[in-house]
Each structure stands twice: as structure tokens, then as C-alpha cells.
């Protein structure tokens, strides 16, 4: 006689399924569909369900281990499209071997398989919405960190807003504004210092930190010519240049 360990329903012909996360025997009414595993021909190998939000949380945390910054692209669209592939990596991770179920030998021997978030056999169900939404949020948070690293603060702030993380959006916008203000101040300082060099007829030699090439800075030098090294083409940090000129002229 089957008995649901969540709602307690039971009966002689009462069927239950096992939660893939915690192992409880649960009726279909209490299970939450997550995703399906298909073979190369599109045939169902297994279906994953969870019995509670806590079990979904457990699986999402496991997924986040494979959704590392190195594995997630900076493009939000590409990152979301990569979720099925990341789930495949999760399924063949030896650390998760105990979760692989009856098809463990098939998977671990390298047989091709696919992850489907649609409910196989029921075209009206397009996603395991709860789990899919959590995975999308996980990869979008990685994308945010990429955007911050790339200095795209406004894009990062907008994505934070879409995720409902308004405080974080405000902090990133403030950080972007602070950097813009500092860059403006540095540019003003550099203009002033170049003006002093011109008035005094002074020439100083600045060495490129990338190649060691000598860059003459004097009366005919302008800001545009100091953005990149004339020898190796590397970008010159304006802050470093300003500090050098201040020291040279003190």
C-alpha cells in the first residue's frame, strides 16, 4: 500500500514517486516537476521531481557549483541558453554520482543525453517553472558580476533591478558615478600639469609600465597622445601618469 510522506494520503492502489533530492515517497500532487533526462533519440530516461522548496534549494546550490564565473558568459541570453548544458555537467560530476539514479552506468560511460525543462509527453507544460526560474536567477547573478568586473555599472544596476535587488542596484550606480567623477578630476589634473610643463618648457620622460618604452612629455604633448603607449600600444593609466608628473614637478 502506497503512502505519501508529505500529505499522508494512502491506499492499496495509491501510487507514489520518490523525491530525487531527499528520497521521500510522495504522491504526484505533492511533487514539483524539475526537469527530464532524455537519451540522444529524445526518449525519456528519467524525470526529476522534488517534494519541497527546501529540496529545490538544495539542488540549486548544487547547480551553482557548476555555474561558476568561468562557465557562464557575460551575455545574459547566452548564459540562460547555456543552462541545459550546465545541468548536463552537474549530472556527470562525480560528486553527484549518488543522485544519478538507475541510469548512472549509461551516463558515466559517456552515452549522450540531454536535459529538457519541458514536461515530456505534455506539450502544454513548457518549463519546470519553479526550478527553471531559480536556475535563471543563479546565472543572471553571475552575469551581474561579469558586468561589474567589466566596468559596465549601469548594465549591472539594471539587471539588479530586474532581479528585485534594488539596494544592490543603488550601490553599483553610486560606484559607477564615483569612478566617473574621479576620472573627470584626474583629466582636469592632467590638463593642468601639461599646461605647467608647457609654460616652463620642461620635458620629462615617462616609462611605459608595460614595455618600459620611453615617452617624452613636454610642451607639444596632448592628452590624446598619452592614452596609449607609442611603442607597444598598451593603455596608459591616467592616474599613474598624473602621480608621476606631480612627483617629477615637485
Secondary structure, DSSP 8 states (H G I E B T S, - for coil): -EE-TTT--EETT---EE-TTT--EE-TTT-EEEEEEEETTS-EEEEEEESSHHHHHHHHHHHHHHS-TTTS-S-HHHHHHTHHHHHHHHHT-GGGGGGSGGGHHHHHTT--EEEE-S-TT-TT----HHHHHHHHHHHHHHHHHHHHHTT-HHHHHHHHHHTT-HHHHHHHHHHHHHHHHHHHHHHHHHHHHHHHHHHHT--EEEE-TTT--EEEESTT--TGGGSB-TTT--B--HHHHHHHHHHHH-
